Amino acid sequence: MSALKIIKSPIELELKEFNRRFHQSVLSDVGFLNTVLTYLIHRKGKQLRPILVLLSSGACGQINDKTYTAATFIELMHTATLVHDDVVDDSHLRRNFLTINSLWKNKIAVLVGDYLLARGLLLAVRNKEFDMLETISEAVDLMSKGEILQIKKSRKLNIKEEEYFDIIQKKTASLIAACTKIGAMAAGAGPEMVENMYQFGLNLGIAFQIKDDLFDYIPENNAGKPSGNDLKEKKLTLPIIFTRQHSSYRERRRLLKIIKSNTTSKYKIDNIVKIVEDKGGFAYAHEKMLEYQQKAMLCLFKLPDSEYKKSMELLVEFVVSRTV
């Protein structure tokens, strides 16, 4: 049995109910729109975010109607941001399938993303889940700021380590933290536990993004994005930031010259991998990832023992050891 299947085992039935509600919330009375949406929802990923909402609710007391609303809302927001991200990044593949913008062009992709955002907002408003709406709106606000900050820094290639952590906390960890926070809120947890679950999600999200960034340097990886994609977009992630900080002026110039070259050839990636490896960049990034993994685990110690808590502990391990 796969690690993810074991993690999902306490919420197997609840995930089926979530998927039923999610599909229900997405489909419209416009035939062409349904065609695009059907293509999109049938190529879902690991569903990490709704899994986190369900497990957090279970660990904090109970899975109920509010939990399903929260999981559906978060997945609508997340799916919308992925569709928009593919347009911004001019990506043609996601999880080894053609993207919406690749099949139906940018205009349709942007409108589909807008539609999903609107469906999420309507779901929250119609259910009068205003605290949930505020939490997720704040996360989307941070995500947008993080993406813009990353684009700005990519142009100058001068990102510092503290700026990198600020960016990934905003663009990735904020939504994962929103998942665990609203899961706890849906279960009726008190303010202290809600904050604890938010911190859990934040630390998990940072560890998740560092791991994701490491995939970019693995030739022919299975992470669902082409190897060297971050390098192509001039995104400097932790291994390279560390390498730059621990290199001589001459070494930095050589590294930046390779990054600035408009190619993602195997030769270019191999060159960068060797430089980063020699300087300990990968080892440092891995060490920082484990540091945030441990911070996430410490948050889980405050939860009562349950099958949901056990699954969350396994999920933390899965995030840092995954190969996809």
GUKOL-277181 format. One record per residue (C-alpha): residue in one letter; residue number from 0; x, y, z. Coordinates in pm, whole numbers. Example, Ala and Ser with C-alpha at 12.3 -4.5 7.8 and 13.67 -1.06 7.14 Angstrom:
2
<romar kolkol="A" martor="0" east="1230" north="-450" up="780"/>
<romar kolkol="S" martor="1" east="1367" north="-106" up="714"/>
END
This chain:
324
<romar kolkol="M" martor="0" east="0" north="0" up="0"/>
<romar kolkol="S" martor="1" east="138" north="344" up="-94"/>
<romar kolkol="A" martor="2" east="224" north="600" up="175"/>
<romar kolkol="L" martor="3" east="-48" north="834" up="53"/>
<romar kolkol="K" martor="4" east="-311" north="560" up="64"/>
<romar kolkol="I" martor="5" east="-220" north="484" up="428"/>
<romar kolkol="I" martor="6" east="-241" north="857" up="511"/>
<romar kolkol="K" martor="7" east="-588" north="880" up="354"/>
<romar kolkol="S" martor="8" east="-725" north="561" up="515"/>
<romar kolkol="P" martor="9" east="-902" north="732" up="814"/>
<romar kolkol="I" martor="10" east="-1083" north="969" up="575"/>
<romar kolkol="E" martor="11" east="-1146" north="735" up="281"/>
<romar kolkol="L" martor="12" east="-1525" north="773" up="295"/>
<romar kolkol="E" martor="13" east="-1503" north="1144" up="371"/>
<romar kolkol="L" martor="14" east="-1281" north="1200" up="66"/>
<romar kolkol="K" martor="15" east="-1543" north="1033" up="-155"/>
<romar kolkol="E" martor="16" east="-1807" north="1265" up="-12"/>
<romar kolkol="F" martor="17" east="-1573" north="1563" up="-63"/>
<romar kolkol="N" martor="18" east="-1518" north="1469" up="-429"/>
<romar kolkol="R" martor="19" east="-1892" north="1438" up="-483"/>
<romar kolkol="R" martor="20" east="-1950" north="1784" up="-337"/>
<romar kolkol="F" martor="21" east="-1654" north="1934" up="-522"/>
<romar kolkol="H" martor="22" east="-1777" north="1806" up="-861"/>
<romar kolkol="Q" martor="23" east="-2124" north="1934" up="-778"/>
<romar kolkol="S" martor="24" east="-1990" north="2279" up="-693"/>
<romar kolkol="V" martor="25" east="-1786" north="2307" up="-1014"/>
<romar kolkol="L" martor="26" east="-2023" north="2204" up="-1292"/>
<romar kolkol="S" martor="27" east="-2231" north="2467" up="-1471"/>
<romar kolkol="D" martor="28" east="-2513" north="2482" up="-1727"/>
<romar kolkol="V" martor="29" east="-2269" north="2593" up="-2002"/>
<romar kolkol="G" martor="30" east="-2170" north="2293" up="-2214"/>
<romar kolkol="F" martor="31" east="-1829" north="2415" up="-2330"/>
<romar kolkol="L" martor="32" east="-1733" north="2526" up="-1978"/>
<romar kolkol="N" martor="33" east="-1827" north="2180" up="-1847"/>
<romar kolkol="T" martor="34" east="-1602" north="2020" up="-2109"/>
<romar kolkol="V" martor="35" east="-1303" north="2222" up="-1986"/>
<romar kolkol="L" martor="36" east="-1389" north="2167" up="-1619"/>
<romar kolkol="T" martor="37" east="-1436" north="1792" up="-1666"/>
<romar kolkol="Y" martor="38" east="-1090" north="1773" up="-1825"/>
<romar kolkol="L" martor="39" east="-949" north="1969" up="-1533"/>
<romar kolkol="I" martor="40" east="-1108" north="1779" up="-1242"/>
<romar kolkol="H" martor="41" east="-1030" north="1437" up="-1392"/>
<romar kolkol="R" martor="42" east="-661" north="1524" up="-1376"/>
<romar kolkol="K" martor="43" east="-651" north="1609" up="-1009"/>
<romar kolkol="G" martor="44" east="-328" north="1570" up="-817"/>
<romar kolkol="K" martor="45" east="-267" north="1430" up="-469"/>
<romar kolkol="Q" martor="46" east="-549" north="1645" up="-320"/>
<romar kolkol="L" martor="47" east="-313" north="1741" up="-38"/>
<romar kolkol="R" martor="48" east="-513" north="2049" up="62"/>
<romar kolkol="P" martor="49" east="-857" north="1888" up="109"/>
<romar kolkol="I" martor="50" east="-683" north="1596" up="284"/>
<romar kolkol="L" martor="51" east="-530" north="1845" up="529"/>
<romar kolkol="V" martor="52" east="-866" north="2012" up="591"/>
<romar kolkol="L" martor="53" east="-1035" north="1677" up="663"/>
<romar kolkol="L" martor="54" east="-754" north="1543" up="882"/>
<romar kolkol="S" martor="55" east="-729" north="1870" up="1076"/>
<romar kolkol="S" martor="56" east="-1103" north="1868" up="1145"/>
<romar kolkol="G" martor="57" east="-1093" north="1504" up="1254"/>
<romar kolkol="A" martor="58" east="-791" north="1561" up="1478"/>
<romar kolkol="C" martor="59" east="-953" north="1866" up="1639"/>
<romar kolkol="G" martor="60" east="-1287" north="1701" up="1711"/>
<romar kolkol="Q" martor="61" east="-1510" north="1610" up="1418"/>
<romar kolkol="I" martor="62" east="-1562" north="1611" up="1042"/>
<romar kolkol="N" martor="63" east="-1892" north="1782" up="961"/>
<romar kolkol="D" martor="64" east="-2072" north="1989" up="695"/>
<romar kolkol="K" martor="65" east="-1850" north="2290" up="768"/>
<romar kolkol="T" martor="66" east="-1546" north="2070" up="702"/>
<romar kolkol="Y" martor="67" east="-1676" north="1969" up="357"/>
<romar kolkol="T" martor="68" east="-1752" north="2333" up="275"/>
<romar kolkol="A" martor="69" east="-1400" north="2429" up="383"/>
<romar kolkol="A" martor="70" east="-1234" north="2151" up="182"/>
<romar kolkol="T" martor="71" east="-1439" north="2233" up="-129"/>
<romar kolkol="F" martor="72" east="-1372" north="2607" up="-97"/>
<romar kolkol="I" martor="73" east="-997" north="2558" up="-57"/>
<romar kolkol="E" martor="74" east="-977" north="2319" up="-353"/>
<romar kolkol="L" martor="75" east="-1169" north="2563" up="-574"/>
<romar kolkol="M" martor="76" east="-927" north="2842" up="-479"/>
<romar kolkol="H" martor="77" east="-622" north="2619" up="-524"/>
<romar kolkol="T" martor="78" east="-737" north="2488" up="-865"/>
<romar kolkol="A" martor="79" east="-808" north="2844" up="-981"/>
<romar kolkol="T" martor="80" east="-458" north="2959" up="-882"/>
<romar kolkol="L" martor="81" east="-299" north="2664" up="-1066"/>
<romar kolkol="V" martor="82" east="-489" north="2750" up="-1386"/>
<romar kolkol="H" martor="83" east="-380" north="3113" up="-1357"/>
<romar kolkol="D" martor="84" east="-20" north="3014" up="-1270"/>
<romar kolkol="D" martor="85" east="5" north="2809" up="-1589"/>
<romar kolkol="V" martor="86" east="-91" north="3117" up="-1788"/>
<romar kolkol="V" martor="87" east="158" north="3339" up="-1603"/>
<romar kolkol="D" martor="88" east="439" north="3082" up="-1640"/>
<romar kolkol="D" martor="89" east="341" north="2991" up="-1998"/>
<romar kolkol="S" martor="90" east="338" north="2625" up="-1890"/>
<romar kolkol="H" martor="91" east="213" north="2363" up="-2132"/>
<romar kolkol="L" martor="92" east="229" north="2062" up="-1900"/>
<romar kolkol="R" martor="93" east="106" north="1996" up="-1547"/>
<romar kolkol="R" martor="94" east="139" north="1647" up="-1397"/>
<romar kolkol="N" martor="95" east="240" north="1533" up="-1747"/>
<romar kolkol="F" martor="96" east="-93" north="1645" up="-1899"/>
<romar kolkol="L" martor="97" east="-156" north="1941" up="-2127"/>
<romar kolkol="T" martor="98" east="-263" north="2255" up="-1940"/>
<romar kolkol="I" martor="99" east="-589" north="2444" up="-2002"/>
<romar kolkol="N" martor="100" east="-401" north="2732" up="-2166"/>
<romar kolkol="S" martor="101" east="-218" north="2487" up="-2392"/>
<romar kolkol="L" martor="102" east="-542" north="2324" up="-2512"/>
<romar kolkol="W" martor="103" east="-783" north="2622" up="-2513"/>
<romar kolkol="K" martor="104" east="-548" north="2926" up="-2507"/>
<romar kolkol="N" martor="105" east="-490" north="3189" up="-2238"/>
<romar kolkol="K" martor="106" east="-823" north="3373" up="-2261"/>
<romar kolkol="I" martor="107" east="-1025" north="3058" up="-2180"/>
<romar kolkol="A" martor="108" east="-779" north="2956" up="-1906"/>
<romar kolkol="V" martor="109" east="-803" north="3295" up="-1731"/>
<romar kolkol="L" martor="110" east="-1183" north="3290" up="-1749"/>
<romar kolkol="V" martor="111" east="-1199" north="2932" up="-1615"/>
<romar kolkol="G" martor="112" east="-974" north="3036" up="-1325"/>
<romar kolkol="D" martor="113" east="-1202" north="3334" up="-1259"/>
<romar kolkol="Y" martor="114" east="-1507" north="3107" up="-1267"/>
<romar kolkol="L" martor="115" east="-1352" north="2871" up="-1008"/>
<romar kolkol="L" martor="116" east="-1266" north="3168" up="-782"/>
<romar kolkol="A" martor="117" east="-1624" north="3293" up="-810"/>
<romar kolkol="R" martor="118" east="-1765" north="2949" up="-726"/>
<romar kolkol="G" martor="119" east="-1550" north="2936" up="-414"/>
<romar kolkol="L" martor="120" east="-1662" north="3280" up="-300"/>
<romar kolkol="L" martor="121" east="-2029" north="3196" up="-363"/>
<romar kolkol="L" martor="122" east="-1996" north="2871" up="-169"/>
<romar kolkol="A" martor="123" east="-1863" north="3054" up="138"/>
<romar kolkol="V" martor="124" east="-2116" north="3339" up="120"/>
<romar kolkol="R" martor="125" east="-2417" north="3112" up="66"/>
<romar kolkol="N" martor="126" east="-2314" north="2903" up="366"/>
<romar kolkol="K" martor="127" east="-2244" north="3221" up="567"/>
<romar kolkol="E" martor="128" east="-1890" north="3101" up="641"/>
<romar kolkol="F" martor="129" east="-1744" north="3451" up="674"/>
<romar kolkol="D" martor="130" east="-1452" north="3356" up="904"/>
<romar kolkol="M" martor="131" east="-1354" north="3090" up="652"/>
<romar kolkol="L" martor="132" east="-1387" north="3342" up="369"/>
<romar kolkol="E" martor="133" east="-1160" north="3587" up="552"/>
<romar kolkol="T" martor="134" east="-895" north="3321" up="622"/>
<romar kolkol="I" martor="135" east="-877" north="3199" up="262"/>
<romar kolkol="S" martor="136" east="-897" north="3551" up="115"/>
<romar kolkol="E" martor="137" east="-598" north="3648" up="330"/>
<romar kolkol="A" martor="138" east="-409" north="3343" up="200"/>
<romar kolkol="V" martor="139" east="-485" north="3428" up="-165"/>
<romar kolkol="D" martor="140" east="-376" north="3788" up="-98"/>
<romar kolkol="L" martor="141" east="-42" north="3661" up="38"/>
<romar kolkol="M" martor="142" east="-1" north="3417" up="-251"/>
<romar kolkol="S" martor="143" east="-40" north="3697" up="-505"/>
<romar kolkol="K" martor="144" east="212" north="3915" up="-321"/>
<romar kolkol="G" martor="145" east="456" north="3623" up="-302"/>
<romar kolkol="E" martor="146" east="433" north="3552" up="-675"/>
<romar kolkol="I" martor="147" east="484" north="3921" up="-765"/>
<romar kolkol="L" martor="148" east="780" north="3948" up="-529"/>
<romar kolkol="Q" martor="149" east="935" north="3636" up="-683"/>
<romar kolkol="I" martor="150" east="895" north="3775" up="-1037"/>
<romar kolkol="K" martor="151" east="1056" north="4103" up="-928"/>
<romar kolkol="K" martor="152" east="1351" north="3924" up="-767"/>
<romar kolkol="S" martor="153" east="1389" north="3688" up="-1065"/>
<romar kolkol="R" martor="154" east="1456" north="3984" up="-1292"/>
<romar kolkol="K" martor="155" east="1744" north="4110" up="-1078"/>
<romar kolkol="L" martor="156" east="1878" north="3768" up="-967"/>
<romar kolkol="N" martor="157" east="1966" north="3916" up="-627"/>
<romar kolkol="I" martor="158" east="1737" north="3732" up="-387"/>
<romar kolkol="K" martor="159" east="1859" north="3683" up="-30"/>
<romar kolkol="E" martor="160" east="1778" north="3385" up="193"/>
<romar kolkol="E" martor="161" east="1534" north="3576" up="416"/>
<romar kolkol="E" martor="162" east="1354" north="3701" up="103"/>
<romar kolkol="Y" martor="163" east="1330" north="3346" up="-29"/>
<romar kolkol="F" martor="164" east="1162" north="3230" up="293"/>
<romar kolkol="D" martor="165" east="929" north="3530" up="284"/>
<romar kolkol="I" martor="166" east="829" north="3439" up="-72"/>
<romar kolkol="I" martor="167" east="763" north="3069" up="-10"/>
<romar kolkol="Q" martor="168" east="577" north="3144" up="312"/>
<romar kolkol="K" martor="169" east="346" north="3371" up="113"/>
<romar kolkol="K" martor="170" east="310" north="3181" up="-216"/>
<romar kolkol="T" martor="171" east="287" north="2822" up="-85"/>
<romar kolkol="A" martor="172" east="276" north="2791" up="293"/>
<romar kolkol="S" martor="173" east="-3" north="3047" up="345"/>
<romar kolkol="L" martor="174" east="-262" north="2832" up="163"/>
<romar kolkol="I" martor="175" east="-153" north="2511" up="337"/>
<romar kolkol="A" martor="176" east="-174" north="2697" up="671"/>
<romar kolkol="A" martor="177" east="-524" north="2814" up="574"/>
<romar kolkol="C" martor="178" east="-621" north="2448" up="516"/>
<romar kolkol="T" martor="179" east="-521" north="2335" up="862"/>
<romar kolkol="K" martor="180" east="-662" north="2648" up="1026"/>
<romar kolkol="I" martor="181" east="-1009" north="2624" up="869"/>
<romar kolkol="G" martor="182" east="-1015" north="2249" up="935"/>
<romar kolkol="A" martor="183" east="-970" north="2324" up="1304"/>
<romar kolkol="M" martor="184" east="-1223" north="2609" up="1289"/>
<romar kolkol="A" martor="185" east="-1481" north="2381" up="1124"/>
<romar kolkol="A" martor="186" east="-1441" north="2131" up="1409"/>
<romar kolkol="G" martor="187" east="-1509" north="2403" up="1666"/>
<romar kolkol="A" martor="188" east="-1155" north="2415" up="1812"/>
<romar kolkol="G" martor="189" east="-1062" north="2699" up="2049"/>
<romar kolkol="P" martor="190" east="-842" north="2998" up="1947"/>
<romar kolkol="E" martor="191" east="-519" north="2842" up="2081"/>
<romar kolkol="M" martor="192" east="-565" north="2518" up="1889"/>
<romar kolkol="V" martor="193" east="-670" north="2707" up="1573"/>
<romar kolkol="E" martor="194" east="-347" north="2909" up="1594"/>
<romar kolkol="N" martor="195" east="-146" north="2591" up="1661"/>
<romar kolkol="M" martor="196" east="-292" north="2427" up="1350"/>
<romar kolkol="Y" martor="197" east="-215" north="2740" up="1148"/>
<romar kolkol="Q" martor="198" east="150" north="2722" up="1258"/>
<romar kolkol="F" martor="199" east="154" north="2351" up="1175"/>
<romar kolkol="G" martor="200" east="38" north="2424" up="819"/>
<romar kolkol="L" martor="201" east="284" north="2711" up="779"/>
<romar kolkol="N" martor="202" east="584" north="2497" up="875"/>
<romar kolkol="L" martor="203" east="461" north="2204" up="667"/>
<romar kolkol="G" martor="204" east="412" north="2435" up="368"/>
<romar kolkol="I" martor="205" east="765" north="2572" up="390"/>
<romar kolkol="A" martor="206" east="910" north="2218" up="409"/>
<romar kolkol="F" martor="207" east="688" north="2119" up="113"/>
<romar kolkol="Q" martor="208" east="814" north="2408" up="-103"/>
<romar kolkol="I" martor="209" east="1183" north="2346" up="-24"/>
<romar kolkol="K" martor="210" east="1134" north="1983" up="-129"/>
<romar kolkol="D" martor="211" east="956" north="2098" up="-444"/>
<romar kolkol="D" martor="212" east="1242" north="2336" up="-526"/>
<romar kolkol="L" martor="213" east="1494" north="2053" up="-489"/>
<romar kolkol="F" martor="214" east="1307" north="1855" up="-757"/>
<romar kolkol="D" martor="215" east="1409" north="2116" up="-1014"/>
<romar kolkol="Y" martor="216" east="1769" north="1996" up="-1002"/>
<romar kolkol="I" martor="217" east="1688" north="1627" up="-1049"/>
<romar kolkol="P" martor="218" east="1713" north="1519" up="-1415"/>
<romar kolkol="E" martor="219" east="1389" north="1371" up="-1551"/>
<romar kolkol="N" martor="220" east="1216" north="1402" up="-1215"/>
<romar kolkol="N" martor="221" east="856" north="1291" up="-1158"/>
<romar kolkol="A" martor="222" east="738" north="1606" up="-985"/>
<romar kolkol="G" martor="223" east="507" north="1702" up="-1270"/>
<romar kolkol="K" martor="224" east="724" north="1986" up="-1401"/>
<romar kolkol="P" martor="225" east="1021" north="1978" up="-1642"/>
<romar kolkol="S" martor="226" east="1364" north="1958" up="-1483"/>
<romar kolkol="G" martor="227" east="1524" north="2302" up="-1484"/>
<romar kolkol="N" martor="228" east="1191" north="2486" up="-1496"/>
<romar kolkol="D" martor="229" east="1281" north="2724" up="-1213"/>
<romar kolkol="L" martor="230" east="1618" north="2791" up="-1375"/>
<romar kolkol="K" martor="231" east="1449" north="2867" up="-1707"/>
<romar kolkol="E" martor="232" east="1233" north="3127" up="-1532"/>
<romar kolkol="K" martor="233" east="1539" north="3265" up="-1347"/>
<romar kolkol="K" martor="234" east="1390" north="3170" up="-1009"/>
<romar kolkol="L" martor="235" east="1671" north="3140" up="-756"/>
<romar kolkol="T" martor="236" east="1576" north="2885" up="-491"/>
<romar kolkol="L" martor="237" east="1751" north="2792" up="-165"/>
<romar kolkol="P" martor="238" east="2029" north="2565" up="-302"/>
<romar kolkol="I" martor="239" east="2151" north="2838" up="-540"/>
<romar kolkol="I" martor="240" east="2101" north="3120" up="-287"/>
<romar kolkol="F" martor="241" east="2321" north="2932" up="-38"/>
<romar kolkol="T" martor="242" east="2579" north="2859" up="-311"/>
<romar kolkol="R" martor="243" east="2597" north="3228" up="-409"/>
<romar kolkol="Q" martor="244" east="2643" north="3331" up="-46"/>
<romar kolkol="H" martor="245" east="2935" north="3090" up="-8"/>
<romar kolkol="S" martor="246" east="3112" north="3158" up="-336"/>
<romar kolkol="S" martor="247" east="3386" north="3397" up="-438"/>
<romar kolkol="Y" martor="248" east="3308" north="3693" up="-666"/>
<romar kolkol="R" martor="249" east="3446" north="3502" up="-963"/>
<romar kolkol="E" martor="250" east="3244" north="3187" up="-881"/>
<romar kolkol="R" martor="251" east="2925" north="3395" up="-843"/>
<romar kolkol="R" martor="252" east="2978" north="3556" up="-1182"/>
<romar kolkol="R" martor="253" east="3026" north="3216" up="-1346"/>
<romar kolkol="L" martor="254" east="2713" north="3075" up="-1181"/>
<romar kolkol="L" martor="255" east="2497" north="3373" up="-1279"/>
<romar kolkol="K" martor="256" east="2631" north="3365" up="-1634"/>
<romar kolkol="I" martor="257" east="2512" north="3003" up="-1672"/>
<romar kolkol="I" martor="258" east="2171" north="3088" up="-1518"/>
<romar kolkol="K" martor="259" east="2127" north="3391" up="-1745"/>
<romar kolkol="S" martor="260" east="2195" north="3187" up="-2059"/>
<romar kolkol="N" martor="261" east="1867" north="3124" up="-2244"/>
<romar kolkol="T" martor="262" east="1883" north="2747" up="-2236"/>
<romar kolkol="T" martor="263" east="1778" north="2463" up="-2006"/>
<romar kolkol="S" martor="264" east="1998" north="2205" up="-2173"/>
<romar kolkol="K" martor="265" east="2124" north="1902" up="-1983"/>
<romar kolkol="Y" martor="266" east="2472" north="2056" up="-2003"/>
<romar kolkol="K" martor="267" east="2355" north="2374" up="-1828"/>
<romar kolkol="I" martor="268" east="2168" north="2187" up="-1553"/>
<romar kolkol="D" martor="269" east="2459" north="1944" up="-1500"/>
<romar kolkol="N" martor="270" east="2696" north="2240" up="-1463"/>
<romar kolkol="I" martor="271" east="2478" north="2411" up="-1206"/>
<romar kolkol="V" martor="272" east="2415" north="2085" up="-1016"/>
<romar kolkol="K" martor="273" east="2791" north="2027" up="-986"/>
<romar kolkol="I" martor="274" east="2860" north="2380" up="-860"/>
<romar kolkol="V" martor="275" east="2574" north="2366" up="-606"/>
<romar kolkol="E" martor="276" east="2672" north="2015" up="-493"/>
<romar kolkol="D" martor="277" east="3036" north="2117" up="-441"/>
<romar kolkol="K" martor="278" east="2932" north="2418" up="-231"/>
<romar kolkol="G" martor="279" east="2691" north="2218" up="-15"/>
<romar kolkol="G" martor="280" east="2379" north="2393" up="-145"/>
<romar kolkol="F" martor="281" east="2167" north="2078" up="-167"/>
<romar kolkol="A" martor="282" east="2275" north="1957" up="177"/>
<romar kolkol="Y" martor="283" east="2189" north="2296" up="329"/>
<romar kolkol="A" martor="284" east="1844" north="2308" up="166"/>
<romar kolkol="H" martor="285" east="1774" north="1954" up="287"/>
<romar kolkol="E" martor="286" east="1881" north="2050" up="639"/>
<romar kolkol="K" martor="287" east="1647" north="2353" up="641"/>
<romar kolkol="M" martor="288" east="1361" north="2137" up="510"/>
<romar kolkol="L" martor="289" east="1409" north="1894" up="801"/>
<romar kolkol="E" martor="290" east="1416" north="2188" up="1042"/>
<romar kolkol="Y" martor="291" east="1068" north="2297" up="930"/>
<romar kolkol="Q" martor="292" east="952" north="1936" up="933"/>
<romar kolkol="Q" martor="293" east="1044" north="1917" up="1301"/>
<romar kolkol="K" martor="294" east="863" north="2244" up="1374"/>
<romar kolkol="A" martor="295" east="550" north="2098" up="1213"/>
<romar kolkol="M" martor="296" east="583" north="1781" up="1420"/>
<romar kolkol="L" martor="297" east="609" north="1983" up="1742"/>
<romar kolkol="C" martor="298" east="271" north="2142" up="1664"/>
<romar kolkol="L" martor="299" east="117" north="1795" up="1630"/>
<romar kolkol="F" martor="300" east="232" north="1699" up="1982"/>
<romar kolkol="K" martor="301" east="-39" north="1933" up="2115"/>
<romar kolkol="L" martor="302" east="-315" north="1724" up="1956"/>
<romar kolkol="P" martor="303" east="-485" north="1434" up="2139"/>
<romar kolkol="D" martor="304" east="-395" north="1090" up="2005"/>
<romar kolkol="S" martor="305" east="-620" north="972" up="1721"/>
<romar kolkol="E" martor="306" east="-604" north="802" up="1382"/>
<romar kolkol="Y" martor="307" east="-620" north="1150" up="1224"/>
<romar kolkol="K" martor="308" east="-319" north="1272" up="1420"/>
<romar kolkol="K" martor="309" east="-126" north="960" up="1317"/>
<romar kolkol="S" martor="310" east="-208" north="1026" up="952"/>
<romar kolkol="M" martor="311" east="-91" north="1385" up="986"/>
<romar kolkol="E" martor="312" east="240" north="1267" up="1130"/>
<romar kolkol="L" martor="313" east="276" north="1030" up="834"/>
<romar kolkol="L" martor="314" east="188" north="1316" up="600"/>
<romar kolkol="V" martor="315" east="470" north="1530" up="740"/>
<romar kolkol="E" martor="316" east="711" north="1240" up="674"/>
<romar kolkol="F" martor="317" east="565" north="1195" up="326"/>
<romar kolkol="V" martor="318" east="614" north="1563" up="234"/>
<romar kolkol="V" martor="319" east="991" north="1551" up="292"/>
<romar kolkol="S" martor="320" east="1054" north="1199" up="156"/>
<romar kolkol="R" martor="321" east="824" north="1204" up="-151"/>
<romar kolkol="T" martor="322" east="963" north="1135" up="-496"/>
<romar kolkol="V" martor="323" east="677" north="1315" up="-678"/>
END
